[in-house]
Amino acid sequence: MPWDFLVAKSDLRRTEFRETTPPPLNDGQVRLAIESFALTANNITYAVFGEAMKYWDFFPAPDGFGRVPVWGHARVEASAHPEIAVGQRFYGYWPMSTHLTVQAKAGRTGFTDVSAHRQHLAVVYNQYQAVGATDALEAHRALLQPLFITSFLIDDQFDEHGFYGARSVILSSASSKTAIALAALLKTRGGVKVVGLTSPRNRAFVEGLGFYDQVVLYDDLASALIEGPAAFVDFAGDAAVLGAVHGRFGDDLAASILVGGTHWEAPREGGALPGPKPVFFFAPDRRAKRLKDWAPGEFETRYGAAWSGFVADAPRWLTVGRGEGQAAIQAAYLAQVDGGTSPEAGVVLYPPH
């Protein structure tokens, strides 16, 4: 029986599975059976900012509940679209459910969901890419690709602005996959020192990646020898960390960029901060800008070159775990909410069909 995994908007630890009945298809609609999806701290960020950033709007749910968006693969189960065949596979943005029905607009490399309730949302989340059979790197792609695009765009923004004049770029939550991807890109680009902030339990892992020039524990930030001016990219969403960085550098902080919320339960209201005002980074806006700035196809070429090297190296430091069925999905979700997953591990989940 098809089902949705529902999360209470007022309490992200309160969850339930609810059976659903897929509706008959109208012209142009396609029903996809979700084969697998990755679950990372990024998905908890979607839930934390579900109202503010409209992540809950992608997949409607009963009052008081949301369906957490995830990235993964699905296969066409039924189609009322002449250009999309039963059995085709697609990579994209799904709910934590067994199925999704879309209003498809076919394109050169896949389709776009043009359902009315998604029209006010960033188009990048509504696009689905046709893929072939499963291969050895599919799970790594599902875990890393949604995060890597954000890192690629931040790296590009740093390049455009000459690192804002910074000599060091400091990344909080240095063990998070988005921070790791940005560190790898910055290391490859060169010209700036890449500094990772992390906890004692993750220090050895972060140091072993080889992407950071310097690894600093949060508690050592005030005394660590970090070359300024510095730019800060905050993946933690923790007001205490943000305040500590601004307090340490003040006017020697060249830029402060807010990205995620891995420390999602930490206080977010930090009051007035010395130095530059923190600015929220929204990847779809940056992507849209570069699509206009660059010649047709240039974005895809640059992104593809950066991505292929990063994902090929990923099995060196990222081990993929597999979970099947409702109990495994719920356990993996709650582990992410509680921050209990190891940074060197990734989880790909498989709803039963």
ZATI-320161 format. One line per 4 residues: their letters; for each residue x, y, z of C-alpha. Coordinates in pm, whole numbers, plus 32768, in hexadecimal, padded with zeros to 4 digits. Layout:
BEGIN
a = X,Y,Z ~ ...
This chain:
BEGIN
mpwd = 8000,8000,8000 ~ 808F,8158,7FA7 ~ 80E4,823C,80CB ~ 8174,838D,812F
flva = 826A,83C6,824B ~ 81E3,84F5,8306 ~ 829A,85DC,83F6 ~ 81EB,86C7,84E9
ksdl = 824E,882B,8492 ~ 8245,888D,8603 ~ 831D,8767,8675 ~ 840F,86CF,857A
rrte = 8431,8595,8651 ~ 82BC,8541,8635 ~ 8287,846C,8501 ~ 818E,837A,846D
fret = 8154,82A9,8336 ~ 8005,82E4,828F ~ 7F77,820B,8179 ~ 7F0A,82B9,8039
tppp = 7E43,8265,7F02 ~ 7EDF,82E7,7DBF ~ 7DDD,83A5,7CEF ~ 7D8C,834C,7B85
lndg = 7E74,83FC,7A91 ~ 7E04,8526,79C5 ~ 7E9D,857D,7874 ~ 800E,85CB,7895
qvrl = 802D,8537,79F0 ~ 812A,842E,7A56 ~ 8134,8356,7B90 ~ 828E,82F6,7C05
aies = 82EA,81EA,7D01 ~ 8407,826D,7DD7 ~ 851C,8168,7DD4 ~ 8619,8205,7EBF
falt = 867F,834E,7F5B ~ 87A3,83DA,8020 ~ 8778,8468,817D ~ 886E,856C,8202
anni = 8874,8696,82ED ~ 880C,8763,81BE ~ 86B3,86C3,81CE ~ 868E,872E,8338
tyav = 86E4,888F,82C7 ~ 85C2,8877,81D0 ~ 84DC,8822,82F2 ~ 8566,892E,83DB
fgea = 8531,8A38,82D0 ~ 83F9,8992,8247 ~ 8318,8ABD,8286 ~ 8410,8BD9,8253
mkyw = 84A0,8B51,810D ~ 835F,8AA3,8099 ~ 83F9,8946,808F ~ 82B4,88BB,811A
dffp = 81FD,8942,7FE7 ~ 8296,8849,7EF2 ~ 81D7,871C,7F72 ~ 8089,876D,8017
apdg = 8036,86B8,815A ~ 7F19,86AF,8259 ~ 7EF6,87DE,833C ~ 800D,87FB,8439
fgrv = 80EF,8706,8380 ~ 81F7,871C,8273 ~ 829E,862C,8182 ~ 8415,8659,8198
pvwg = 84B5,8685,803F ~ 85CB,8594,7FE0 ~ 869F,8551,7EAB ~ 86A7,8402,7DFE
harv = 8626,8326,7CE8 ~ 84CD,82B4,7C76 ~ 843B,81E2,7B61 ~ 8304,8231,7A94
easa = 81EB,814D,7B08 ~ 80D2,81E2,7A35 ~ 80CE,82F2,792E ~ 7FCA,83C7,787E
hpei = 80DD,8489,77CB ~ 8135,8428,7663 ~ 82AA,8471,768F ~ 82E2,83C3,77DD
avgq = 82D5,8248,77E2 ~ 8290,8151,78F6 ~ 83DB,80CB,7978 ~ 84A8,8207,793F
rfyg = 8581,8274,7A65 ~ 85B4,83D8,7AE1 ~ 8690,8485,7BE1 ~ 8605,85AC,7CA1
ywpm = 854C,863D,7DCC ~ 844F,8558,7E72 ~ 8385,8542,7FB2 ~ 83CC,8434,80B3
sthl = 82B9,835F,801B ~ 828C,822E,7F42 ~ 81FB,82F4,7E1D ~ 81DD,844C,7D80
tvqa = 80EC,84BA,7C70 ~ 8169,85DA,7B98 ~ 80E1,86B3,7A80 ~ 8201,8681,7992
kagr = 828C,8768,7889 ~ 8388,86A0,77C2 ~ 84DA,873A,776D ~ 8623,86DC,76C9
tgft = 86B4,8625,77F8 ~ 8581,85CF,78C7 ~ 844A,8687,7937 ~ 83D1,87A5,7A11
dvsa = 82B0,8781,7B05 ~ 81C7,88A0,7AA8 ~ 80BB,884F,7BAB ~ 8005,898C,7C17
hrqh = 8076,8977,7D83 ~ 81E7,897B,7D1A ~ 81E0,8AA7,7C31 ~ 824B,8BA3,7D3B
lavv = 8378,8AD0,7D9F ~ 84DE,8ACE,7D1D ~ 84DE,8A1A,7BCF ~ 861E,8958,7C14
ynqy = 8560,8882,7D11 ~ 8451,8835,7C11 ~ 853B,87A3,7B0B ~ 8573,862B,7AEA
qavg = 8691,8591,7A29 ~ 8671,844F,7962 ~ 876E,8348,79CF ~ 87C9,81EA,7963
atda = 87FC,80AD,7A29 ~ 8895,80B2,7B85 ~ 8A12,80CC,7B8D ~ 8B24,80C2,7C94
leah = 8B19,8237,7CE4 ~ 899F,8268,7CE5 ~ 8981,826B,7E61 ~ 8AA3,8360,7E82
rall = 8A01,8443,7D80 ~ 88B6,843F,7E3A ~ 8965,8497,7F81 ~ 8A4C,85A3,7EFD
qplf = 89C2,8644,7DC2 ~ 88B4,871C,7E69 ~ 89BA,879C,7F5D ~ 8AD0,87C3,7E5F
itsf = 8A0D,88B8,7D87 ~ 89F5,89A4,7EB2 ~ 8B69,8983,7EF2 ~ 8BB8,89BA,7D83
lidd = 8AED,8AFA,7D81 ~ 8B8B,8B7F,7EC2 ~ 8CE5,8B36,7E37 ~ 8C85,8BED,7CF8
qfde = 8C0A,8D19,7DC2 ~ 8D55,8D24,7E7C ~ 8E0C,8D1A,7D30 ~ 8D3C,8E34,7C9F
hgfy = 8D7F,8F10,7DCE ~ 8EEE,8EBB,7DFA ~ 8EA5,8E09,7F44 ~ 8E2A,8F5F,7FBE
gars = 8F97,8FAD,8002 ~ 8FB4,8E93,8101 ~ 90EE,8DC9,813C ~ 9030,8CB7,81F6
vils = 8ED8,8C22,81C0 ~ 8E45,8B86,82FB ~ 8D3A,8A78,82DE ~ 8C68,8A10,8409
sass = 8BE2,88AA,841D ~ 8D1C,8848,8360 ~ 8CB6,86D9,8362 ~ 8B6B,871D,82B3
ktai = 8B5D,86AC,814B ~ 8B15,8808,80C1 ~ 8C3D,8898,817D ~ 8D1A,877A,8106
alaa = 8CBA,87BF,7F9C ~ 8D03,8933,7FC2 ~ 8E4F,88EB,806A ~ 8EAF,8806,7F4A
llkt = 8E57,890F,7E49 ~ 8F0D,8A25,7F03 ~ 903F,8945,7F2E ~ 9043,8900,7DB9
rggv = 9016,8A70,7D62 ~ 9130,8ADE,7E4B ~ 9187,8C3E,7EB3 ~ 90E4,8C29,8009
kvvg = 9116,8B62,8149 ~ 8FF3,8A74,8193 ~ 8FA3,8A59,8307 ~ 8EAB,895E,8395
ltsp = 8DF4,8986,84E1 ~ 8D89,883E,857B ~ 8D4D,877D,86BD ~ 8E49,869C,876C
rnra = 8D97,855F,86FB ~ 8DB5,85C1,858A ~ 8F10,8657,8591 ~ 8FCD,8525,8514
fveg = 8ED8,84F0,83F6 ~ 8EE9,865C,8387 ~ 9065,865F,8395 ~ 9075,851C,82CF
lgfy = 8FAB,85A6,81AC ~ 90D2,866E,812B ~ 8FF3,8791,80C2 ~ 9032,8877,81EC
dqvv = 9176,8935,8222 ~ 9123,8963,8393 ~ 9028,88B9,847C ~ 8FB8,8974,85B5
lydd = 8ED6,88FE,86CE ~ 8DB4,89E4,8722 ~ 8E38,8A15,8883 ~ 8F8D,8A7C,87FE
lasa = 8F0F,8B83,870A ~ 8F60,8CAD,87E7 ~ 90D0,8C52,8803 ~ 9117,8B9E,86BA
lieg = 9210,8C43,85CE ~ 9135,8C85,849C ~ 91B9,8D74,8398 ~ 90DB,8EA1,8350
paaf = 9024,8F39,82AE ~ 8F38,8E0F,82BC ~ 8DEE,8DB7,8217 ~ 8CF5,8CD8,82CC
vdfa = 8C04,8BDB,8238 ~ 8B10,8B64,8341 ~ 8A7F,8A0A,830C ~ 8A22,89E4,847C
gdaa = 8911,8AE7,84AE ~ 8982,8B09,8617 ~ 8978,8C6D,869F ~ 8A8D,8C20,8798
vlga = 8B7A,8BB3,8682 ~ 8B1A,8CDA,85A9 ~ 8B4E,8DC8,86CB ~ 8C9E,8D2D,8722
vhgr = 8D22,8D59,85C0 ~ 8CA6,8EC1,85A6 ~ 8D2D,8F0B,8701 ~ 8E80,8E7A,86AD
fgdd = 8EB1,8F32,8564 ~ 8DCC,9064,8573 ~ 8E26,9150,8458 ~ 8F30,9058,83E5
laas = 8E10,8F79,8372 ~ 8DF0,8FB5,81FD ~ 8CA4,8EFF,81C9 ~ 8BAC,8E2E,8290
ilvg = 8AD7,8D3A,81C7 ~ 89BD,8C6E,8261 ~ 896D,8B26,81B4 ~ 88DB,8A12,828C
gthw = 8867,89A9,83E3 ~ 8915,886A,844D ~ 8903,88E3,85B8 ~ 8792,8918,8581
eapr = 8728,8923,86EF ~ 8828,8A2B,8752 ~ 87B0,8B91,878D ~ 8798,8C5C,864C
egga = 8770,8DBC,86D3 ~ 88CC,8E42,8715 ~ 8883,8FB6,872C ~ 896B,90BB,8699
lpgp = 8AB7,9032,861E ~ 8C01,90E2,85E1 ~ 8C7E,90DC,847B ~ 8BB0,90A9,833F
kpvf = 8A41,904F,8347 ~ 8A0C,8EDA,8307 ~ 8967,8E99,81B6 ~ 8895,8D64,816A
ffap = 8906,8C9E,8039 ~ 87ED,8C13,7F62 ~ 887B,8B29,7E5A ~ 875B,8B3F,7D5C
drra = 8785,8CB8,7D42 ~ 88FB,8C98,7D07 ~ 88C1,8B88,7C03 ~ 87C2,8C60,7B4B
krlk = 88BC,8D81,7B46 ~ 89D0,8CAC,7AB0 ~ 88E7,8C18,79AB ~ 88AD,8D7E,7936
dwap = 8A19,8DEA,795A ~ 8AB6,8CCB,789C ~ 8A8E,8C50,7737 ~ 8996,8B33,76F6
gefe = 8A24,89EB,7776 ~ 8B42,8A8C,7836 ~ 8AA4,8A56,798B ~ 8A73,88E3,7944
tryg = 8BD8,88C2,78C2 ~ 8C77,8969,79F1 ~ 8B98,88B5,7AE8 ~ 8BCB,8764,7A3F
aaws = 8D45,8781,7A46 ~ 8D4A,87D9,7BB7 ~ 8C47,86D2,7C17 ~ 8CE2,85AC,7B5E
gfva = 8E2C,85CE,7C15 ~ 8D89,85F6,7D69 ~ 8C99,84CD,7D4F ~ 8DA9,83EB,7CC4
dapr = 8E74,842B,7E01 ~ 8D4A,8404,7EEC ~ 8D68,828B,7F31 ~ 8EBA,82D9,7FD4
wltv = 8E14,8387,80FA ~ 8C9D,833F,80E5 ~ 8C0B,81E9,8136 ~ 8AA4,81AD,80CA
grge = 89B3,80F8,81B0 ~ 8869,8069,8138 ~ 8719,8059,81E9 ~ 85D6,7FB9,8171
gqaa = 8471,7FDF,81EC ~ 83B4,80C2,82D8 ~ 8474,8072,8416 ~ 85C3,80B9,8371
iqaa = 8544,81FD,82D7 ~ 84BA,827D,8421 ~ 85F7,821C,84DF ~ 86D9,82C4,83DF
ylaq = 8608,8400,83E1 ~ 860A,841A,855E ~ 8781,83DA,8563 ~ 87B1,8503,847B
vdgg = 86CF,85DC,8552 ~ 87A2,8584,8682 ~ 88EA,85B4,85C7 ~ 8958,8453,8615
tspe = 89DD,83E5,84C2 ~ 8B53,83CB,8484 ~ 8BE3,84C1,8386 ~ 8C8E,83AC,82C2
agvv = 8B43,82F6,8291 ~ 8A23,833C,81A6 ~ 88CB,829D,81AB ~ 87FD,823B,807C
lypp = 869D,81BD,80C5 ~ 85B7,80DC,7FFE ~ 843D,80EE,8029 ~ 8393,7F9C,7FFB
h = 82BC,7F63,7EC6
